[in-house]
Amino acid sequence: MIGIDIVETKRFEKPKQSFAKMFCEHELKYAKKFSDPHVHLAGFWAAKEAFLKALGTGITTLELNKICVLHDANNKPYLEIDDDLKQKLGVQKKTFEISISHTKEIAASICIIK
Protein backbone atom coordinates (compact mmCIF):
# COMPACT_ATOMS: atom_id res chain seq x y z
CA MET A 1 0.00 0.00 0.00
CA ILE A 2 1.28 3.44 -0.88
CA GLY A 3 0.14 6.98 -0.14
CA ILE A 4 1.46 10.42 -1.01
CA ASP A 5 0.60 13.95 0.07
CA ILE A 6 1.70 17.49 -0.70
CA VAL A 7 0.76 20.58 1.31
CA GLU A 8 1.49 24.30 1.32
CA THR A 9 3.59 25.14 4.36
CA LYS A 10 1.86 28.49 4.95
CA ARG A 11 -1.14 26.57 6.35
CA PHE A 12 0.99 25.91 9.45
CA GLU A 13 2.61 29.35 9.90
CA LYS A 14 0.37 30.58 12.69
CA PRO A 15 0.15 28.33 15.76
CA LYS A 16 -3.38 27.18 16.48
CA GLN A 17 -4.96 25.51 19.50
CA SER A 18 -5.81 22.57 17.23
CA PHE A 19 -2.07 21.84 16.77
CA ALA A 20 -2.18 19.83 20.02
CA LYS A 21 -4.76 17.54 18.40
CA MET A 22 -2.86 17.36 15.12
CA PHE A 23 0.72 16.83 16.33
CA CYS A 24 2.32 14.85 19.14
CA GLU A 25 4.46 16.61 21.72
CA HIS A 26 7.68 15.36 20.10
CA GLU A 27 6.72 16.85 16.72
CA LEU A 28 5.91 20.24 18.24
CA LYS A 29 9.21 20.32 20.17
CA TYR A 30 11.21 19.15 17.15
CA ALA A 31 9.73 21.83 14.89
CA LYS A 32 10.43 24.60 17.42
CA LYS A 33 14.18 23.93 17.09
CA PHE A 34 14.12 25.51 13.62
CA SER A 35 13.73 29.10 12.45
CA ASP A 36 10.78 28.05 10.25
CA PRO A 37 8.93 25.50 12.41
CA HIS A 38 5.86 25.58 10.16
CA VAL A 39 7.83 23.94 7.35
CA HIS A 40 8.51 20.90 9.55
CA LEU A 41 4.94 20.79 10.86
CA ALA A 42 3.73 20.76 7.26
CA GLY A 43 6.06 17.81 6.56
CA PHE A 44 4.68 15.92 9.57
CA TRP A 45 1.13 16.64 8.42
CA ALA A 46 1.96 15.38 4.91
CA ALA A 47 3.43 12.18 6.41
CA LYS A 48 0.27 11.52 8.42
CA GLU A 49 -1.93 12.21 5.40
CA ALA A 50 0.23 9.93 3.20
CA PHE A 51 -0.05 7.17 5.81
CA LEU A 52 -3.83 7.46 5.97
CA LYS A 53 -4.10 7.61 2.18
CA ALA A 54 -2.05 4.42 1.97
CA LEU A 55 -4.70 2.83 4.20
CA GLY A 56 -7.41 4.19 1.94
CA THR A 57 -9.02 6.35 4.63
CA GLY A 58 -7.55 9.81 4.24
CA ILE A 59 -7.84 12.29 7.09
CA THR A 60 -10.74 11.34 9.31
CA THR A 61 -11.74 12.17 12.84
CA LEU A 62 -8.77 10.18 14.17
CA GLU A 63 -6.67 11.75 16.87
CA LEU A 64 -3.75 12.64 14.62
CA ASN A 65 -1.48 13.25 17.60
CA LYS A 66 -1.49 9.45 18.05
CA ILE A 67 0.42 9.18 14.78
CA CYS A 68 3.84 10.61 15.51
CA VAL A 69 6.80 11.28 13.24
CA LEU A 70 10.04 10.54 15.07
CA HIS A 71 13.65 10.46 13.85
CA ASP A 72 16.25 7.73 14.23
CA ALA A 73 19.94 8.28 15.05
CA ASN A 74 20.58 9.25 11.40
CA ASN A 75 17.64 11.71 11.42
CA LYS A 76 15.58 9.40 9.18
CA PRO A 77 11.89 9.93 9.88
CA TYR A 78 9.66 7.07 10.91
CA LEU A 79 6.11 6.68 12.20
CA GLU A 80 5.21 5.63 15.70
CA ILE A 81 1.52 4.85 16.07
CA ASP A 82 -0.42 4.41 19.29
CA ASP A 83 -1.14 0.71 19.90
CA ASP A 84 -4.91 1.24 20.25
CA LEU A 85 -4.98 3.17 16.97
CA LYS A 86 -2.91 0.45 15.25
CA GLN A 87 -5.51 -2.08 16.32
CA LYS A 88 -8.40 0.14 15.21
CA LEU A 89 -6.77 0.57 11.80
CA GLY A 90 -5.82 -3.11 11.55
CA VAL A 91 -2.11 -2.48 11.07
CA GLN A 92 -0.60 -4.13 14.17
CA LYS A 93 1.75 -6.35 12.16
CA LYS A 94 2.60 -3.90 9.39
CA THR A 95 5.74 -1.85 8.86
CA PHE A 96 5.69 1.73 7.63
CA GLU A 97 8.30 3.52 5.54
CA ILE A 98 8.07 7.29 5.09
CA SER A 99 10.03 9.98 3.36
CA ILE A 100 9.45 13.70 3.86
CA SER A 101 10.72 16.55 1.72
CA HIS A 102 10.06 20.28 1.83
CA THR A 103 10.93 23.72 0.59
CA LYS A 104 9.84 26.93 2.32
CA GLU A 105 6.55 26.80 0.41
CA ILE A 106 5.70 23.11 -0.03
CA ALA A 107 6.05 19.91 1.99
CA ALA A 108 5.51 16.42 0.59
CA SER A 109 5.60 12.91 1.97
CA ILE A 110 5.23 9.37 0.77
CA CYS A 111 4.32 6.35 2.89
CA ILE A 112 4.68 2.68 2.03
CA ILE A 113 2.94 0.13 4.22
CA LYS A 114 4.27 -3.44 4.08
Buried (B, 14 or more C-beta within 10 A) or exposed (E): BEBBBBBEBEEBEEEEEEBEEBBBEBBBEBBEEEEBBBBBBBBBBBBBBBBBBBBEEEEEEBEBBBBBBEEEEEEEBBBEBBEEBBEEBEBEEBEBBBBBEBEEEBBBBBBBBE
